[in-house]
Amino acid sequence: MKILRIMALLLLLVAITAGAQQRKTTSATHAPAIVKPGERPEVLIETTMGNIRIQLYNETPQHRDNFLKLIREYHFYDSLLFHRVIPDFMIQAGDPSSKNAPKGARLGEQSLDYNIPAEIRLPQIFHKRGTLAAAREPDIVNPMHESSSSQFYIVIGKKQDEKGLERGRKNLQKLFGDSLTMTKEMEETYRTIGGTPHLDGAYTVFGEVTEGMDVVEKIQNVERDEYDRPLEDVRIIKATILKDMPGHEKKQVKRTVKKPVRRKR
């Protein structure tokens, strides 16, 4: 009898261990990777013209966390349009009203009902080609440069000559006086890679494209109307977290998002 009880106990332990291993494997299959210290979260944006892979900066934690939350909890960007496209400048998305917008409707005036405090991280982070930045309302109603909660743009920007660099320098002088100037690294990057230096200090840059700039290039070249909206819709099919921050649920849950409000840009 004692031998039988021991054998039964061993079988039970084996069953519990196997069940735990099975649960672990199953959950991991459907979960995004968790970032390690020093790593950046990663997001994949699937569009009707191809995929764009983005890393989010840890130096801008409020923007990073907000972007991840909108994707993780609300699937917010799924089916939204790139509603504003300007060649050699940027492509913009994130207006919640674009999801079901009819052809020809003017877009870009809606966001969610909160703003994000600016996280300007110059001179380390600036508007080089391929960066991800937050749209916002104009200075006249938004002197603190707070960011839209949902609208973002990806910088294209051409390679800058001295005239373009000087425009950027004057903008920094206007915003920061003598406390902040364009560094040699910034100048060299703008000359050789490109970007939009005149936006530095006025908008928060919070990530960068690591794969798919060819897709961004294709989007910028589509035909557009008088409001810079593509004539044929360029849609975000799905935004997915590839590497998430520690401590979040592994399974993404769809919930009701807050009601959008009208915000002019």
Protein Blocks (a to p, Z undefined) as FASTA:
>chain_A
ZZmmmmmmmmmmmmmmmmmmmmmmmmmmmpccdddehiacddddddfkbccdddddfklm
mlmmmmmmmmmmnommgopacfbdcehibccehifklmmgcehiaghiaccfbdcddddf
bfkbccdehiacdddddfklmmnopacfkbccddebiaddfklmmmmmmmmmmmnommbc
cdfklmmmmmmnopcfklgojaccfbdcfbhjlmmmmmmmpccdfkopafbacddfbacd
fbdcehiafbdcdddddddddddZZ
